Amino acid sequence: MTALRATYRLQLGPALGFREARELVPYLAELGVSHLYLSPSLQARHGSTHGYDVVDPTRVSDDLGGEDELRALSSAAREAGLGVVLDIVPNHMAATDENPFWRDPLWRAKFFDLDWRTGVHRRFFDVGELAGVRMEDPEVWEVTHAKVIELARDGVVDGVRVDHPDGLANPRRYLERLRESGIERVWVEKILEPGERLRPDWPVEGTTGYEFLNDVTALFVDPAAEEPLTRLYAELTGERRPFAEVADEAKREQAASTFAEEASQLAAKLPFESDLERALASFHVYRTYVEPDAGLVADEDRAAVAEAGLPPELARILLLEERGHDAFVVRFQQTTPPVHAKGVEDTAFYRWNRFVALNEVGGDPGRFSLSVEGFHAANLARPPGGMLATTTHDTKRSGDVRARLAAIAEDPAEWEAIVRARVGGWHDPSEAYLILQTVVGAWPLTAERLELYLEKALREAKVHTTWIDQDHEWEAGAKAWAVGLLADEELGAYAKRLAERAEPIVLATTLLKLTSPGVPDIYQGDELPLLALVDPDNRRPVDWELHRRLLASGEPPPKLDLIRRTLALRARRPGAFAGDYEPVDAGEDVCAFVRGGEVLVATAVRGDLAMFELPPDRWEDVYRTGSIVLVERS
């Protein structure tokens, strides 16, 4: 297998199939990554733009070019020294007649989680067209994984990324079966809440990197701005509650509305009455991992149940202290993740807008910043094979947008003046505040992109309009006001100043991703400025010809040049990045460390590196600006 150095995420779809991806191999090899990281590539619904609506996991997608083209892509990658990582979707398939397993009544009963009392199937979050798969059934597992295992055994793929493992009945056993089948490299799209750790008995390389994403963003947010920005938000909107309180309220709303049927199904499995809607919304992590068939309850599970404050009789069942309710325990654990995700990430993140740079998947917007010491501690705890991300296909905002928003904290008074002069232009000041942050963070953007984002953001917030009960008049008014801001010259000038202040942050966060413990993951197009909002905005086509031309030029732009140079350093000094991570004490405003005794990294968290001195020894520059330093030992 190809040694891991860095992955490069490609979003396959109608405009980027296997053949088009093969044409990118020379560019990606020259960039210096070690693996192509492909979005789901098994047969999805015809015309799918993302591949997560699988209809037949036994064959490679014809829409993307078919299996021969995937194998040709893999061969071209291997010839260039690259491997392939494949995103797979075990939790659900599309509930459509395109799907032979759904179309046939007997197969449907075998393969899918069906509630025979109501006829309602387990959904993927709140998407009824995506039905949960009974992956705990050995025969279902074998049928749905035969093609992936074949591709791995033939060397077509080096490893897999597992989508939404929390939906599975037994994630640990599922992952063990992947390892037993010969798939040695596995990453999980596991969203860890702050303070939560990946289960040590899961046989995986690590997660897809949201913990790093949130830590590195918070590192560059000036803590001195917390008081003035919190005060400004409260004065403008009247919202004085902490984020946790808003999130709890949103989770309860989701449990009582979107997931009321799931709560009802669970209630039918209990011998006593219990407020299951409240219970489902009470967890501060996505789920517990109790295994009724093996009688396994971890300390983390007991702590999560205790923190949830459940009624004693319900807690005893969930912790297997009262047996005979195995089906309830399994389904309860599969249901808390969608309640949590839809309540927090897809509702509260759009309602509580104090500082939206922090409203990111797996993050806690209530944590305003992270100290250098805290960042070092987090890096020391990261698994060496886990991914490190700054932008993904699921992020609410790209890393470059978050960097611009982080730069607001450098001068909160200037931001306050900008906001106070404009926020009264729309009826809801919280929505207006979100819009203003969006406009300056993603500037320049088209009216079409802004309108599409706002339609999603306002409906996700579920305050004045929702996906189900749409208020088109309200949405049109918000869109019109927001689009009008694009012609505001003073706001545009501020956005340009913000972009300039953010440039050192962009380079610093990129450098830290490329050098911290783990495997850096580059999202498609993120070698150049990438000002993307939530999907589908972050899945727009990439100008590959521009990327090729700039990489081949003698002087590529700064971020692209930094990535190329740092990945080349990782290639020639693999031992350094497999070695120790040693923090260097350079004060509270500089993040510096040494990798394996051979490579030194320093980034200015605030200010510059004018006063930073290299440790005594002979060092050669790899990349240096006034705010970042990357050197290797002579």
C-alpha positions, 0 to 999 in steps of 0.5 A: 500500500502507498505510504500516507502523506496527504489525501485530496478529496474529489467530489465526483458527480456529473461533471467529474467522473472517473475519467475526468479524475484520471486526468487530474492524477499528474496535477495531484502527483505534482502537488505532492499528495499521496492519495486520492480520496473519492466521494461515494462511487457505488451505484447511486440514484441516476443523476445523483450529485453526491453519491450518498443515495446508493441504490446498488452497493454491489456495483460501481457507478455507471454514471461515474464511468463504471468499474473499468474506469474506476480501475483505470483511475486507480492504475493511473494513480498507482503509476504516479505513486498515488493510492485511492481512499474510497468513501462508503455509505453503510448506514443507508440506501435510497428507498426507491424502485431503482434499488433492487433491494428496496424494490423486492418485498422480501429483500426489503424486509431482509435488508432494511430497518422496518417497523412492522407496526407502522410501516415506517422505516428508519430514516437517515436523519430526517430524509425519508427517501434514505432508508436505514440498512440492517448492517448487523445482519451478517448476510446483509453485510456480506452482500453490501460489502462484496464489491468494496472488499473486491476492490480492496483485495485487488489493490484498487483502493487502499482504504475506506472512509465510513460515512455516519457510523453512528447510525449502525446498530453496532459500530465497533463490530461493523468496523471489526468486520472491515478489518477482518475482510482485509481492509486495513485503513479505515477512517470514520466520519465520527463527530466527536463533541468537545471533550469526547474521545474516539472509542479506543476499541474501534479498529480505525486510523481515526476520524475525518478531522473535524476536531482539528478543524475546530481547534485550529479555527479557535486558535486564531480567534483573539480571546480579548474579543469575546466580551465586546462581541458577546455584548454586541450580539446580546444588545442587537438581538436580545439573545443572552442565553448560552449556546448550550441552552439554545441547542438543548431547546432545538434538540427538544423541538426536533425530538417532538416534531421531526422525530416524534414518530421515532419516539413513538416507535421506541415507546411501544417497546417499553413496558412503562410510560416515559418522555422519550422525546425529552430523553432522546434530546438530553444527550450531550454526545451523539450516542452511547455504544452499549452492546446488548448482545455482548453485555458490554457497557463502557465507562463513557456510556455510563458517564453519558447516561448520567450527564443526560439526567434520564429517569432511573428506570430508563437509565437502568435499561440503557445501561443493561442493568435491567435486561430484556429490552435489547431491541429498545436499547439498540434503536434508542442509540441509533436515534439520538444521533439524528436528533442531536445533529438536526437539533444542533448542527442544522438548527441551533447553528443557524439561530445562535449567531454570536460569531459564526466562525465557530458554528461548525460541525463537531464544534462548540460555538460557546467556546470562543477561542483556544490557547496555544497550550490547549492546541498543543495538548490537543495535538499531542492526543491526536491519533497519528493516522487520523485525518486533519481537515480545514474544509470538507464537503460538509463544512458550514463554511470553508476554512478561508471564510472562517479565517476572514471571520476570525479576523473580525476579532482583531478589531471588534470596534470596527466591526461593531461600527459596520454592523450597527449602521446596517443591522436595522435594515432587516426585521430580524436582527439575528438573521441580519447579523448572520447575513452580515457575517456571511457577506463579509466572510465570503466576499465577493459572492454573487446574488445567486449564491447568497440567495441559495445560502439564505434559503437554506440557512433561514429554513434550517433555523426554523424561526420564520420559515422552514423546509415544510412550512415555507414563508416565501414572502419572508424569504424574499424580503431577507434575500432582497436586503442581503443582495442589496448589501453586495452594492454597499461600497463601505461594506465591500471595502471593509470585507477587502480589509478583512480579507487582507488581515485573514491572509496570514491566518489562512497560511498559518492554518494550512501550515498547521494542518500539513504538519500536525500529527495526523494525515492532512486532507485537502478539499478539492480546490482549496489550494487556491482561495476557496470562499465556500458556504454550506453545501451545495455551495461548497461542491461547485465545480473547480477550475482545474485548468487554472490550478494546473497552470498556476502549479506549473508557473514559476511562482504559484500563489502563496497557499498553493506554494506552501502546500507544494513545499510542505508536502515535498518536505513530508516526502523527503523526511517521512521519519520526522512526521512519524516522530515525536511532536515537541511543543516549543515555548514561544509565548502565548501568541506563537504556536511552535513545535518540532516534528521528529527532531528534524522539522520546526514549525512556527506560526504567529497566532496574533501579531508576527514572528519578529521576536521569534528566534529559532532554537540553536542549530543549523536550519534551512528555510522551506517556507517563511513569511512574517507570520509563519516559519517552516524549516528543516534541520541542515 
